[in-house]
Amino acid sequence: GWYDAECTELVVKSMCANLNVTKVSIRFNDVDDADMPHLVALVENQTLTELDLSNNFIARCEPLAAALAVNRGLINFDLSYNRLLPPEALAIGKALRQNKRLKALNVSGNKFGEVGAIHLVEAVKYNRHLEGLSMDAMGVSDHMMEQLEWALKECYDV
């Protein structure tokens, strides 16, 4: 595609310079790990409330997860249909344990499988702020989905 790391850098710089922007979507743009420094800058931007990075080629998200852990602006974050594997689920899980602002996270369509789902379910048990975690099409059993549902319900049964 026409979209490359230089384009990502320009988009991110313009979004970060404009403090009125609260929603950014960079979906279906061939974004990959080469764009990671720019994507981290987006997550570090405390004025954004919604960030959609779905349907790209992101395979490693540890830097994004580290930025998410301390982010106090994002409410909705979409990383669905990228190329994330179980180690990335662990990183996201660690971020969820610390982040107290995020309300919805979509990681559907990644290759987390059961191992990754376990990391996310465990993290949700410690995060009483998350209201929605979408994990469709990840190779996760019905039993694991029931565990996730239970963990989310437990968060709100104080």
Backbone as a printed PyTorch tensor [residue, N CA C, xyz], in Angstrom:
tensor([[[  0.8090,  -1.1870,   0.0000],
         [  0.0000,   0.0000,   0.0000],
         [  0.8510,   1.2490,   0.0000]],

        [[  0.1990,   2.3410,  -0.0800],
         [  0.8600,   3.6440,  -0.1080],
         [  1.2600,   4.1070,   1.2780]],

        [[  0.7050,   3.4910,   2.2930],
         [  0.9230,   3.9150,   3.6690],
         [  2.1970,   3.2910,   4.2020]],

        [[  3.1420,   4.1110,   4.6880],
         [  4.3970,   3.5890,   5.2030],
         [  4.7450,   4.2930,   6.5110]],

        [[  5.8950,   3.9640,   7.0650],
         [  6.3000,   4.5230,   8.3560],
         [  6.3870,   6.0470,   8.3170]],

        [[  6.8260,   6.6030,   7.1930],
         [  6.9080,   8.0590,   7.0780],
         [  5.5170,   8.6820,   7.1520]],

        [[  4.5570,   8.0540,   6.5100],
         [  3.1770,   8.5380,   6.5640],
         [  2.6400,   8.4400,   7.9860]],

        [[  2.9190,   7.3100,   8.6510],
         [  2.4850,   7.1460,  10.0460],
         [  3.0690,   8.2460,  10.9060]],

        [[  4.3490,   8.5510,  10.7100],
         [  5.0010,   9.5980,  11.4850],
         [  4.2990,  10.9420,  11.2810]],

        [[  3.9550,  11.2780,  10.0460],
         [  3.2820,  12.5490,   9.7630],
         [  1.8960,  12.5950,  10.4070]],

        [[  1.1610,  11.5030,  10.3210],
         [ -0.1680,  11.4450,  10.9320],
         [ -0.0570,  11.6290,  12.4380]],

        [[  0.8660,  10.9030,  13.0550],
         [  1.0130,  10.9680,  14.5090],
         [  1.4410,  12.3610,  14.9520]],

        [[  2.3830,  12.9620,  14.2600],
         [  2.8330,  14.3090,  14.6290],
         [  1.6770,  15.3020,  14.5510]],

        [[  0.8640,  15.1950,  13.5120],
         [ -0.2500,  16.1310,  13.3770],
         [ -1.3100,  15.8780,  14.4440]],

        [[ -1.5480,  14.6190,  14.7820],
         [ -2.5340,  14.2960,  15.8150],
         [ -2.0670,  14.7540,  17.1920]],

        [[ -0.8040,  14.5670,  17.4760],
         [ -0.2650,  14.9520,  18.7880],
         [ -0.1600,  16.4670,  18.9340]],

        [[  0.0010,  17.1760,  17.8210],
         [  0.0960,  18.6340,  17.8660],
         [ -1.2740,  19.2820,  18.0570]],

        [[ -2.3220,  18.6020,  17.6310],
         [ -3.6750,  19.1350,  17.7420],
         [ -4.3410,  18.5400,  18.9790]],

        [[ -4.4260,  19.3020,  20.0360],
         [ -4.9650,  18.8110,  21.2950],
         [ -6.4800,  18.6720,  21.2930]],

        [[ -7.1280,  19.0690,  20.1910],
         [ -8.5720,  18.9080,  20.0780],
         [ -8.9580,  17.5330,  19.5440]],

        [[ -8.0090,  16.8120,  18.9980],
         [ -8.2910,  15.4910,  18.4470],
         [ -8.3920,  14.4900,  19.5940]],

        [[ -9.5150,  13.7910,  19.6550],
         [ -9.7060,  12.7910,  20.7070],
         [ -9.8590,  11.3830,  20.1420]],

        [[-10.1020,  11.2640,  18.8400],
         [-10.2900,   9.9520,  18.2250],
         [ -9.3980,   9.8220,  16.9970]],

        [[ -8.6640,   8.7070,  16.9260],
         [ -7.7900,   8.4500,  15.7750],
         [ -8.0170,   7.0180,  15.3050]],

        [[ -8.1760,   6.8810,  14.0000],
         [ -8.3010,   5.5530,  13.4030],
         [ -7.2540,   5.4050,  12.3090]],

        [[ -6.4000,   4.4040,  12.4810],
         [ -5.3950,   4.0830,  11.4660],
         [ -5.5940,   2.6060,  11.1130]],

        [[ -6.8040,   2.2460,  10.7670],
         [ -7.1120,   0.8560,  10.4510],
         [ -6.9700,   0.6050,   8.9560]],

        [[ -6.6720,  -0.6320,   8.6210],
         [ -6.5070,  -1.0450,   7.2200],
         [ -5.4530,  -0.2120,   6.4940]],

        [[ -4.3100,   0.0510,   7.1260],
         [ -3.2880,   0.8970,   6.5100],
         [ -1.9160,   0.2550,   6.4320]],

        [[ -1.8340,  -1.0510,   6.5060],
         [ -0.5470,  -1.7430,   6.4060],
         [  0.4600,  -1.2910,   7.4590]],

        [[ -0.0230,  -0.8180,   8.5940],
         [  0.8510,  -0.4280,   9.6920],
         [  1.4890,  -1.6960,  10.2530]],

        [[  2.7850,  -1.6330,  10.5210],
         [  3.4750,  -2.8080,  11.0550],
         [  4.4490,  -2.3870,  12.1530]],

        [[  5.3090,  -3.2980,  12.5410],
         [  6.2200,  -3.0300,  13.6640],
         [  7.2110,  -1.9030,  13.3820]],

        [[  7.4660,  -1.6050,  12.1220],
         [  8.3570,  -0.4890,  11.7860],
         [  7.7620,   0.8470,  12.2290]],

        [[  6.4580,   0.8880,  12.3820],
         [  5.7580,   2.0990,  12.7970],
         [  5.6600,   2.2420,  14.3150]],

        [[  6.2150,   1.2860,  15.0540],
         [  6.0110,   1.2220,  16.5010],
         [  6.3580,   2.5100,  17.2520]],

        [[  7.4860,   3.1620,  16.9900],
         [  7.7640,   4.3990,  17.7470],
         [  6.6610,   5.4500,  17.5940]],

        [[  6.0740,   5.5130,  16.4120],
         [  5.0130,   6.4910,  16.1590],
         [  3.7150,   6.0620,  16.8380]],

        [[  3.4390,   4.7650,  16.8200],
         [  2.2380,   4.2620,  17.4670],
         [  2.3190,   4.4590,  18.9830]],

        [[  3.4970,   4.2630,  19.5380],
         [  3.6930,   4.4940,  20.9780],
         [  3.4200,   5.9590,  21.3080]],

        [[  3.8500,   6.8670,  20.4410],
         [  3.5920,   8.2890,  20.6630],
         [  2.0870,   8.5660,  20.7050]],

        [[  1.3240,   7.8620,  19.8960],
         [ -0.1350,   8.0210,  19.9380],
         [ -0.6900,   7.5600,  21.2870]],

        [[ -0.2340,   6.4030,  21.7490],
         [ -0.7270,   5.8780,  23.0200],
         [ -0.2860,   6.7670,  24.1810]],

        [[  0.8590,   7.3870,  24.0530],
         [  1.3500,   8.2970,  25.1010],
         [  0.5930,   9.6200,  25.1140]],

        [[ -0.1120,   9.9230,  24.0370],
         [ -0.8810,  11.1600,  23.9330],
         [ -2.0870,  11.0710,  24.8690]],

        [[ -2.1030,  11.8750,  25.8900],
         [ -3.1450,  11.7910,  26.9220],
         [ -4.4660,  12.4420,  26.5110]],

        [[ -4.5130,  13.1170,  25.3690],
         [ -5.7720,  13.7300,  24.9360],
         [ -6.6360,  12.7690,  24.1200]],

        [[ -6.0410,  11.7200,  23.5950],
         [ -6.8290,  10.7430,  22.8300],
         [ -7.6770,   9.9020,  23.7670]],

        [[ -8.9390,   9.7150,  23.3840],
         [ -9.8170,   8.8250,  24.1420],
         [-10.1090,   7.5490,  23.3680]],

        [[ -9.9810,   7.5890,  22.0410],
         [-10.2230,   6.4060,  21.2210],
         [ -9.1050,   6.2430,  20.1940]],

        [[ -8.5750,   5.0270,  20.1190],
         [ -7.5150,   4.7220,  19.1620],
         [ -7.8130,   3.3770,  18.5020]],

        [[ -7.9070,   3.3910,  17.1840],
         [ -8.2080,   2.1830,  16.4200],
         [ -7.0150,   1.8540,  15.5250]],

        [[ -6.3250,   0.7750,  15.8660],
         [ -5.1900,   0.2850,  15.0800],
         [ -5.5170,  -1.0790,  14.4800]],

        [[ -6.7750,  -1.3550,  14.2800],
         [ -7.2030,  -2.6720,  13.8200],
         [ -6.8540,  -2.9350,  12.3600]],

        [[ -6.8270,  -4.2200,  12.0450],
         [ -6.6320,  -4.6790,  10.6720],
         [ -5.3520,  -4.1550,  10.0400]],

        [[ -4.2710,  -4.3200,  10.7530],
         [ -2.9510,  -3.9440,  10.2640],
         [ -2.0310,  -5.1520,  10.3750]],

        [[ -0.7430,  -4.9260,  10.4330],
         [  0.2340,  -6.0070,  10.4810],
         [  1.1250,  -5.9170,  11.7160]],

        [[  0.5720,  -5.4400,  12.8120],
         [  1.3320,  -5.3000,  14.0450],
         [  1.5270,  -6.6840,  14.6530]],

        [[  2.7790,  -7.0610,  14.8960],
         [  3.0870,  -8.3830,  15.4530],
         [  3.6480,  -8.2960,  16.8730]],

        [[  4.2510,  -7.1850,  17.2050],
         [  4.8280,  -7.0260,  18.5480],
         [  4.2500,  -5.7590,  19.1650]],

        [[  3.7040,  -5.8970,  20.3480],
         [  3.0700,  -4.7150,  20.9420],
         [  3.5480,  -4.4120,  22.3500]],

        [[  4.6700,  -4.9740,  22.7630],
         [  5.1580,  -4.6840,  24.1040],
         [  5.3410,  -3.1880,  24.3510]],

        [[  5.9220,  -2.4210,  23.4010],
         [  6.0480,  -0.9800,  23.6410],
         [  4.6800,  -0.2890,  23.7610]],

        [[  3.7110,  -0.7280,  22.9620],
         [  2.3670,  -0.1610,  23.0590],
         [  1.7520,  -0.4780,  24.4160]],

        [[  1.9300,  -1.7180,  24.8490],
         [  1.3790,  -2.1370,  26.1390],
         [  2.0090,  -1.3460,  27.2810]],

        [[  3.3050,  -1.1120,  27.2140],
         [  3.9790,  -0.3320,  28.2600],
         [  3.4100,   1.0880,  28.3170]],

        [[  3.1610,   1.6720,  27.1690],
         [  2.5700,   3.0160,  27.1320],
         [  1.1240,   2.9780,  27.6300]],

        [[  0.3910,   1.9260,  27.2970],
         [ -0.9880,   1.7900,  27.7430],
         [ -1.0740,   1.6750,  29.2640]],

        [[ -0.1100,   1.0250,  29.8640],
         [ -0.1140,   0.8260,  31.3200],
         [ -0.1890,   2.1460,  32.0740]],

        [[  0.4380,   3.1780,  31.5580],
         [  0.4700,   4.4720,  32.2520],
         [ -0.4110,   5.5250,  31.5970]],

        [[ -1.1030,   5.1630,  30.5330],
         [ -1.9720,   6.1100,  29.8380],
         [ -3.1820,   6.4500,  30.6970]],

        [[ -3.5470,   7.7250,  30.7260],
         [ -4.7120,   8.1680,  31.4990],
         [ -5.7630,   8.8290,  30.6150]],

        [[ -5.6490,   8.6450,  29.3000],
         [ -6.6130,   9.2590,  28.3940],
         [ -7.4910,   8.2740,  27.6530]],

        [[ -6.8930,   7.1980,  27.1550],
         [ -7.6420,   6.2630,  26.3300],
         [ -8.7800,   5.5960,  27.0850]],

        [[ -9.9250,   5.5600,  26.4260],
         [-11.0890,   4.8550,  26.9420],
         [-11.3610,   3.6180,  26.0860]],

        [[-11.1750,   3.7500,  24.7730],
         [-11.3800,   2.6480,  23.8280],
         [-10.1200,   2.4310,  23.0040]],

        [[ -9.6670,   1.1800,  22.9690],
         [ -8.4490,   0.8340,  22.2320],
         [ -8.7270,  -0.4300,  21.4230]],

        [[ -8.4900,  -0.3540,  20.1230],
         [ -8.7710,  -1.4800,  19.2330],
         [ -7.4860,  -1.9470,  18.5600]],

        [[ -7.0640,  -3.1540,  18.9170],
         [ -5.8980,  -3.8020,  18.3080],
         [ -6.3180,  -5.0610,  17.5550]],

        [[ -7.5720,  -5.1640,  17.1960],
         [ -8.0910,  -6.3840,  16.5900],
         [ -7.5050,  -6.6350,  15.2030]],

        [[ -7.4600,  -7.9050,  14.8680],
         [ -7.0350,  -8.3830,  13.5480],
         [ -5.6660,  -7.8420,  13.1320]],

        [[ -4.7190,  -8.0220,  14.0340],
         [ -3.3240,  -7.7920,  13.7210],
         [ -2.6440,  -9.1570,  13.7330]],

        [[ -1.4050,  -9.2250,  14.0950],
         [ -0.6660, -10.5010,  14.1060],
         [ -0.0940, -10.8130,  15.4770]],

        [[ -0.8330, -10.4670,  16.4990],
         [ -0.3480, -10.6120,  17.8630],
         [ -0.4320, -12.0560,  18.3370]],

        [[  0.5890, -12.4820,  19.0930],
         [  0.7100, -13.8460,  19.6050],
         [  0.6470, -13.8380,  21.1390]],

        [[  0.6730, -15.0090,  21.7990],
         [  0.5550, -15.0610,  23.2660],
         [  1.4860, -14.1390,  24.0560]],

        [[  2.7640, -13.9500,  23.6770],
         [  3.5940, -13.0250,  24.4700],
         [  3.0260, -11.5950,  24.4960]],

        [[  2.3750, -11.1980,  23.4270],
         [  1.7630,  -9.8650,  23.3990],
         [  0.5540,  -9.8110,  24.3310]],

        [[ -0.1510, -10.9310,  24.4540],
         [ -1.2770, -10.9900,  25.3960],
         [ -0.7680, -10.8030,  26.8230]],

        [[  0.3750, -11.3710,  27.1240],
         [  0.9770, -11.1920,  28.4460],
         [  1.2870,  -9.7160,  28.6930]],

        [[  1.8700,  -9.0530,  27.6980],
         [  2.1970,  -7.6270,  27.8260],
         [  0.9300,  -6.7900,  27.9970]],

        [[ -0.0970,  -7.0970,  27.2290],
         [ -1.3640,  -6.3710,  27.3490],
         [ -1.9810,  -6.6290,  28.7170]],

        [[ -1.8920,  -7.8740,  29.1750],
         [ -2.4080,  -8.2120,  30.5020],
         [ -1.7370,  -7.4090,  31.5980]],

        [[ -0.4360,  -7.2710,  31.5190],
         [  0.2970,  -6.4620,  32.5060],
         [ -0.1770,  -5.0080,  32.4660]],

        [[ -0.4100,  -4.5050,  31.2550],
         [ -0.8850,  -3.1240,  31.1170],
         [ -2.2770,  -2.9650,  31.7230]],

        [[ -3.1320,  -3.9460,  31.5140],
         [ -4.4890,  -3.8740,  32.0570],
         [ -4.5020,  -3.8560,  33.5820]],

        [[ -3.5370,  -4.4960,  34.1840],
         [ -3.4700,  -4.5000,  35.6490],
         [ -3.1640,  -3.1060,  36.1910]],

        [[ -2.5010,  -2.2690,  35.3930],
         [ -2.1060,  -0.9400,  35.8490],
         [ -3.0330,   0.1590,  35.3610]],

        [[ -3.5720,   0.0140,  34.1570],
         [ -4.3780,   1.0750,  33.5600],
         [ -5.7370,   1.1540,  34.2560]],

        [[ -6.0950,   2.3350,  34.7090],
         [ -7.3570,   2.5200,  35.4290],
         [ -8.3600,   3.3800,  34.6620]],

        [[ -8.0970,   3.6180,  33.4060],
         [ -8.9650,   4.4930,  32.6060],
         [ -9.6630,   3.7430,  31.4700]],

        [[ -8.9890,   2.7790,  30.8780],
         [ -9.5190,   2.0780,  29.7170],
         [-10.8290,   1.3790,  30.0490]],

        [[-11.8310,   1.5720,  29.2020],
         [-13.1430,   0.9460,  29.3990],
         [-13.3760,  -0.2100,  28.4240]],

        [[-12.7910,  -0.1320,  27.2220],
         [-13.0290,  -1.1690,  26.2130],
         [-11.7450,  -1.4620,  25.4380]],

        [[-11.4690,  -2.7490,  25.2950],
         [-10.2980,  -3.2130,  24.5390],
         [-10.7500,  -4.3060,  23.5860]],

        [[-10.3860,  -4.1730,  22.3310],
         [-10.7220,  -5.1880,  21.3420],
         [ -9.4260,  -5.8020,  20.8150]],

        [[ -9.2520,  -7.0940,  21.0750],
         [ -8.0880,  -7.8290,  20.5820],
         [ -8.5300,  -9.0250,  19.7280]],

        [[ -9.7530,  -8.9930,  19.2520],
         [-10.2890, -10.0760,  18.4230],
         [ -9.4090, -10.3200,  17.2100]],

        [[ -9.4410, -11.5610,  16.7260],
         [ -8.7630, -11.8900,  15.4860],
         [ -7.2540, -12.0100,  15.5700]],

        [[ -6.6920, -11.8990,  16.7620],
         [ -5.2620, -12.1300,  16.9270],
         [ -5.0580, -13.5950,  17.2860]],

        [[ -3.8440, -14.0440,  17.3180],
         [ -3.5400, -15.4600,  17.5380],
         [ -3.1010, -15.7320,  18.9700]],

        [[ -3.8690, -15.2250,  19.9370],
         [ -3.5220, -15.4110,  21.3400],
         [ -3.7440, -16.8420,  21.8080]],

        [[ -4.7850, -17.4800,  21.2950],
         [ -5.1050, -18.8310,  21.7260],
         [ -5.4130, -18.8870,  23.2160]],

        [[ -5.4330, -20.1060,  23.7530],
         [ -5.7690, -20.3140,  25.1650],
         [ -4.7570, -19.6470,  26.0990]],

        [[ -3.4830, -19.7670,  25.7760],
         [ -2.4390, -19.1980,  26.6430],
         [ -2.6080, -17.6860,  26.7610]],

        [[ -2.7910, -17.0280,  25.6530],
         [ -2.9800, -15.5800,  25.6840],
         [ -4.2600, -15.1860,  26.3880]],

        [[ -5.3070, -15.9750,  26.1610],
         [ -6.5880, -15.6810,  26.8110],
         [ -6.4580, -15.7730,  28.3240]],

        [[ -5.7010, -16.7340,  28.8010],
         [ -5.4870, -16.8700,  30.2520],
         [ -4.8420, -15.6070,  30.8150]],

        [[ -3.8400, -15.0780,  30.1260],
         [ -3.1920, -13.8400,  30.5810],
         [ -4.2040, -12.7040,  30.6860]],

        [[ -5.0840, -12.6020,  29.7000],
         [ -6.0600, -11.5180,  29.7010],
         [ -7.1220, -11.7160,  30.7800]],

        [[ -7.5840, -12.9450,  30.9380],
         [ -8.5910, -13.2280,  31.9700],
         [ -8.0310, -12.9090,  33.3530]],

        [[ -6.7940, -13.3130,  33.6030],
         [ -6.1770, -13.0200,  34.9010],
         [ -6.0490, -11.5150,  35.1230]],

        [[ -5.7020, -10.7810,  34.0930],
         [ -5.5570,  -9.3300,  34.2210],
         [ -6.8950,  -8.6640,  34.5160]],

        [[ -7.9410,  -9.1390,  33.8760],
         [ -9.2590,  -8.5530,  34.0720],
         [ -9.7020,  -8.6770,  35.5290]],

        [[ -9.2790,  -9.7300,  36.1820],
         [ -9.6370,  -9.9180,  37.5930],
         [ -9.1060,  -8.7840,  38.4750]],

        [[ -8.0450,  -8.1170,  38.0310],
         [ -7.4250,  -7.0420,  38.8000],
         [ -7.7960,  -5.6490,  38.2920]],

        [[ -8.5930,  -5.5940,  37.2530],
         [ -8.9460,  -4.3090,  36.6600],
         [-10.4450,  -4.1040,  36.7870]],

        [[-10.8410,  -3.2470,  37.6960],
         [-12.2690,  -3.0140,  37.9380],
         [-12.8190,  -1.8640,  37.0910]],

        [[-12.0570,  -1.3960,  36.1380],
         [-12.4900,  -0.2840,  35.3000],
         [-12.8700,  -0.7290,  33.8950]],

        [[-12.3070,  -1.8220,  33.4430],
         [-12.5830,  -2.3260,  32.1040],
         [-14.0100,  -2.8550,  32.0450]],

        [[-14.7680,  -2.3850,  31.0670],
         [-16.1610,  -2.8080,  30.9170],
         [-16.3480,  -3.7840,  29.7670]],

        [[-15.4210,  -3.7730,  28.8260],
         [-15.5510,  -4.6650,  27.6850],
         [-14.2040,  -5.1160,  27.1510]],

        [[-14.1060,  -6.4150,  26.9180],
         [-12.9040,  -6.9910,  26.3250],
         [-13.3560,  -7.9380,  25.2260]],

        [[-13.1520,  -7.5520,  23.9820],
         [-13.5650,  -8.3800,  22.8420],
         [-12.4280,  -9.2990,  22.4470]],

        [[-12.7290, -10.6070,  22.4270],
         [-11.7190, -11.6260,  22.1180],
         [-12.2680, -12.6570,  21.1280]],

        [[-13.0060, -12.2340,  20.1440],
         [-13.5650, -13.1630,  19.1630],
         [-12.4920, -13.6420,  18.1950]],

        [[-12.7320, -14.8030,  17.6200],
         [-11.8900, -15.3460,  16.5380],
         [-10.4090, -15.4080,  16.9190]],

        [[-10.1370, -15.9300,  18.1120],
         [ -8.7570, -16.0370,  18.5700],
         [ -8.3510, -17.4740,  18.8650]],

        [[ -9.1840, -18.4200,  18.5000],
         [ -8.8590, -19.8070,  18.8020],
         [ -9.0200, -20.1250,  20.2730]],

        [[-10.0200, -19.5110,  20.9010],
         [-10.2580, -19.6830,  22.3230],
         [-11.5050, -20.5430,  22.5160]],

        [[-11.4270, -21.4840,  23.4330],
         [-12.5420, -22.3960,  23.6820],
         [-13.7200, -21.6800,  24.3310]],

        [[-14.8760, -22.3040,  24.2660],
         [-16.0580, -21.7650,  24.9280],
         [-15.8250, -21.6730,  26.4320]],

        [[-15.1320, -22.6580,  26.9910],
         [-14.8330, -22.6410,  28.4270],
         [-14.0220, -21.4010,  28.8060]],

        [[-13.0260, -21.0700,  28.0100],
         [-12.2060, -19.8930,  28.3040],
         [-13.0420, -18.6190,  28.1600]],

        [[-13.9210, -18.5790,  27.1870],
         [-14.7850, -17.4120,  27.0290],
         [-15.7090, -17.2790,  28.2420]],

        [[-16.1670, -18.3990,  28.7840],
         [-16.9910, -18.3650,  29.9950],
         [-16.1810, -17.8250,  31.1690]],

        [[-14.9030, -18.2080,  31.2570],
         [-14.0280, -17.7040,  32.3200],
         [-13.8550, -16.1840,  32.2080]],

        [[-13.6980, -15.7050,  30.9890],
         [-13.5690, -14.2730,  30.7720],
         [-14.8440, -13.5600,  31.1930]],

        [[-15.9630, -14.0960,  30.7750],
         [-17.2450, -13.5020,  31.1370],
         [-17.3990, -13.4510,  32.6650]],

        [[-17.0470, -14.5380,  33.3350],
         [-17.1230, -14.5890,  34.7910],
         [-16.1970, -13.5380,  35.4180]],

        [[-14.9830, -13.4370,  34.9030],
         [-14.0240, -12.4680,  35.4460],
         [-14.5460, -11.0400,  35.3000]],

        [[-15.1320, -10.7260,  34.1500],
         [-15.6880,  -9.3830,  33.9490],
         [-16.8450,  -9.1330,  34.9080]],

        [[-17.7100, -10.1100,  35.0870],
         [-18.8420,  -9.9530,  36.0110],
         [-18.3540,  -9.7490,  37.4350]],

        [[-17.3210, -10.4860,  37.8260],
         [-16.7660, -10.3710,  39.1690],
         [-16.2340,  -8.9700,  39.4350]],

        [[-15.7320,  -8.3240,  38.4140],
         [-15.1900,  -6.9770,  38.5820],
         [-16.2460,  -5.9910,  39.0560]],

        [[-17.4880,  -6.2490,  38.7400],
         [-18.5570,  -5.2900,  39.0560],
         [-19.4730,  -5.7560,  40.1550]],

        [[-19.2370,  -6.9290,  40.7110],
         [-20.0030,  -7.4260,  41.8560],
         [-19.2450,  -7.1190,  43.1380]],

        [[-19.2280,  -5.8650,  43.4930],
         [-18.4570,  -5.4320,  44.6580],
         [-19.2410,  -5.6840,  45.9340]]])
